[in-house]
Every structure is written in structure tokens, then in C-alpha cells.
Amino acid sequence: MKPTLIVLAAGIGSRYGGMKQLDPVGPGGELLIEYSIYDALQSGFERVVFLINRAIEEPFRDRVGHHIERCCDTVYAFQRLDDLPAGVTIPPDRQKPWGTAHAVWTCRHLVDSPFAVINADDFYGRSAYGSISQHLAAAAEDEFGQGRDYRYCMVGYRLADTLTEHGTVARGICTVGPGGTLVNIRERTHIKRWGSGARFTEDGETWIPLPLDTPVSMNAWGFMPSLFAELEARFPLFLVANRDNLLQAEFFVPDVVAELVREGLATVQVLPAQDRWYGVTYREDRPELSRAIQGMIERGIYPSRLWHSRP
């Protein structure tokens, strides 16, 4: 079964200051997201699901879909606050989306094969997609054929290689056990460089140091369709646990994965990143990414015009 790629592109980049998904980074006006999909198609993925916001549907389809729909099966999902498991109600004043785990669950009717999940504003490198694709091929034989535990995966990066000089970032801080399996993951939303290291805060006042070689998740995951049922079952529990903060609380993929690992329902293989990560958390990050892509073009990794020929 060829894997599907889910691209989380619904956010409007509050740190960045605009619709960064539609800002060009390549010499031919290519978007970061286009390089991700090009790499995925080169690595065996055959279908793309874009999770977007209705507010940017028209420009997104015109700017991204125009190229991608000619290369592979392409569909769109829309994250809505009222798309919820049966019997669940939400506060009428809730405005912000429910988070990445809810975003993935939104795609449940469009995916029936092994799948990867990525952010639209992260550059993971081609090897990340190859590693996920290979893992999912082996996991599919187990899960569909023998009914074993969920066998998921994620690409792990060194914290030092994922920081920006322009502000704080959110990262999934990982504990990795023997054999490279995930022991625990905890989302930290305010991490920054500090001297020769890094640190994070939860309350804006107390800062806790983090080693630069800490493995982190950048939301490059490999899952089986079994995840959708788990997300549906756990979302009501998330609402109960956060009943005092239902206007702001978010349902994160790393939190669900951590629960599944703790409960012994899933094993998650941490696939060491072989390429450098780049991102555009802030507008000031974009020139560095553009220079890096130009360097990869000069080394023959990408063509100078990405879509002149089908990947």
C-alpha cells in the first residue's frame, strides 16, 4: 500500500506575521511546501491530503494545487471547530483550532492507507520521507496482516539544528530508549537559544535548561489508520481533562503518541534525521532557507524549476 502524505497547512503563522504557506522560497517562486511534496513523491508517496483553512482555500488551490494536482492524487480537508466526535459539545466562545491531533483526525475520511504527517512550514529533507516510507511499508505488513501493536515512527532532530535566532519555538522534547524507540515526548512551546545552550519556560518567568543534543520532534510522523480511532476516543477525554481551559487548550499529536506509548499500545521508532531541518517560524528565517535551497539546487538535489518535469 503506497503511503499518503498529510500536510498540515491550516495555520496562519502568528509568529511569522501572515500566510507564510504562500511565500516563495525557491528561485522560480516555489513554496517551501512544494519542496516537501517533491521529496515525498520521490520517496514513494502517491497521494497528498492538504489540511487547510477555508479562509485560504482559493489562493491555496491556485498557488499550490495548480502544480501538485498534476503530479499526484490530491485532496483537501478543512479543520472546523464543530467537527467533533458524536456527543461532544464545545464552548460557544471557542475561536482557535483544536490543535494538531484534531487536525489529523479531520482527515479520517480521506485516508485508508499508511500515512505521514508533516507541517507545511518545515523543510525536513528528502531522507526523512524515505525513512518514513520504509518504516510504514514494514509496519503495514504487521498491522494489516497480523494485528500487532501499533507500529508508528517519527523523524528525530537535534534541538541545536532546529532553533532560530529570531525568537522562541515549540518542539516535542523526546526521551529515546534502547533500540531507538520513543519512551516519552513532551510538547514545549517556548524554547530559545541561551548562551551555548538552550532553555524553555512554561510560565514566562522560570527558565529550565535543555541540552543542545536533545532529540526533538518536528511533527514528521509515520502512522497507520489505527490512529484515527484512538484520536476519536481520546478527544472527549482531553476535553474533560482541560475543562477549566476549554477556550485555549490544544489537542496535540505528541501528547496522544505519549499516551499510547505509556499504555503499551504503540511503539514509535525514532528515525535519526540525515538532513538538516529548516523552517520559517519567523519572517526573518526565510532568507536562510532560500540560500539553503539554492545551494541544494547547485549540488543537483533539486532542479532550478521544480515542476518543469514530473518528479
Buried (B, 14 or more C-beta within 10 A) or exposed (E): BBBBBBBBBBBEBEBBEEBBBBBBBBBEEBBBBBBBBBBBBEBBBBBBBBBBBEEBBEEBBEBBBEBBEEBBEBBBBBBEBEEBEEEEEEEEEBEEBBBBBBBBBBBBEBBEBBBBBBBBBBBBBBBBBBBBBBBBBEBBEBBBEEEEEBBBBBBBBBBBBBBBEBBBBBBBBBBBEEEBBBBBBBBBEBBBBEEEEBBBBEEEEEBEEBEEEBBBBBBBBBBBBBBBEBBBEBBBEBBEEBEEEEEEBBBBBBBBBBBBBEEEEBBBBBBEBEBEBBBBBBBEBBEBBBEBBBEBBEEEBBBEEBBEEEB
